[in-house]
């Protein structure tokens, strides 16, 4: 076989430093639009992006030539640099170290896309920490609660 075929869907989530609610509604969409544009320039295909005041979700179609860590850290690093250079927040903006990444079956892409799309509605009922715990448990990932607080 002389050609490479792939479809690798990843749902990745990361938070702001100390879960500080930097991303009010006014700047949240500026940040997400910038992330989308920058990712496209770098060849990263973000299918869906959204989040809330203290975290970001992306659904990305991952090219196998890139490691998940490379893509996520690139997106986070460039975005925080841009946010600070544009002075979008009153104080220095930073993302929390680390991230979560979950594989998504093609049959579940639409469900994950809709989940990400409804973040604002979702977080009227559930905190980010509770959301993350639920996702980690759903994916059978052992975690230490001290890293979630």
Secondary structure, DSSP 8 states (H G I E B T S, - for coil): --S-----EEEEEEEBGGG-----HHHHHHHHHHHHHHHHHTT-EEEEEEEETTEEEEEEE--TTS-HHHHHHHHHHHHHHHHHHTT-SSS---B-S--EEEEE-GGGHHHHHHHHHTHHHHTTTS-HHHHHHHHHHHTT----GGGT-
